[in-house]
Amino acid sequence: MIDKEYVKEVISRIVKKKSDGSVVPAAASMQEVMASVRDDFLECMRTMCNDREIVVNRTLNSVSFQCL
């Protein structure tokens, strides 16, 4: 389960970016939240892969992961 504080931080980050740029309405859409979470997830996965915490396997149609 995702931490509630992380969700609040993602939404706050999007809203702050919009309010700093004078974008109206200064609210986070579901698409923006999902894109931000996806970016954070991919960054974490890359770090874990580089630190050898997980391993990535290429399959015929996709990729798979294993914890080490």
C-alpha positions as CSV (number, residue, x, y, z in Angstrom):
1,M,0.0,0.0,0.0
2,I,1.2,3.5,-0.8
3,D,1.9,5.8,2.0
4,K,-0.7,8.7,2.5
5,E,2.1,11.2,3.0
6,Y,3.6,10.3,-0.4
7,V,0.2,10.9,-2.1
8,K,-0.1,14.3,-0.4
9,E,3.4,15.2,-1.4
10,V,2.8,14.3,-5.1
11,I,-0.4,16.3,-5.2
12,S,1.2,19.3,-3.4
13,R,4.2,19.2,-5.8
14,I,1.9,19.3,-8.8
15,V,-0.3,22.1,-7.3
16,K,2.8,24.2,-6.4
17,K,4.3,23.8,-9.8
18,K,1.0,25.1,-11.4
19,S,0.5,27.9,-8.9
20,D,4.2,29.1,-9.5
21,G,3.5,29.1,-13.2
22,S,0.1,30.9,-12.8
23,V,-1.8,28.0,-14.3
24,V,-5.5,28.0,-13.5
25,P,-7.0,25.9,-12.0
26,A,-4.2,25.1,-9.7
27,A,-5.3,21.5,-9.0
28,A,-3.8,18.1,-9.8
29,S,-5.6,16.0,-12.3
30,M,-5.6,12.2,-12.1
31,Q,-3.5,12.0,-15.2
32,E,-0.8,14.3,-13.7
33,V,-0.8,12.3,-10.5
34,M,-0.5,9.0,-12.3
35,A,2.4,10.4,-14.5
36,S,4.2,11.7,-11.4
37,V,3.8,8.4,-9.5
38,R,5.0,6.5,-12.6
39,D,8.1,8.7,-12.9
40,D,8.9,8.2,-9.2
41,F,8.4,4.5,-9.5
42,L,10.7,4.2,-12.5
43,E,13.4,6.2,-10.8
44,C,13.1,4.0,-7.8
45,M,13.2,0.8,-9.9
46,R,16.4,2.1,-11.7
47,T,18.1,2.8,-8.4
48,M,17.1,-0.6,-7.0
49,C,18.4,-2.3,-10.2
50,N,21.7,-0.4,-10.1
51,D,22.1,-1.3,-6.4
52,R,21.4,-5.0,-7.2
53,E,18.3,-5.1,-5.1
54,I,16.3,-6.4,-8.0
55,V,17.1,-8.0,-11.3
56,V,15.4,-7.3,-14.7
57,N,14.8,-10.1,-17.2
58,R,13.8,-9.5,-20.7
59,T,11.0,-11.7,-21.9
60,L,9.5,-12.3,-25.3
61,N,6.8,-9.6,-24.9
62,S,7.9,-7.5,-21.9
63,V,10.2,-7.5,-18.9
64,S,10.0,-9.3,-15.6
65,F,11.6,-8.5,-12.2
66,Q,12.9,-10.6,-9.3
67,C,14.1,-9.5,-5.8
68,L,17.6,-10.5,-4.8
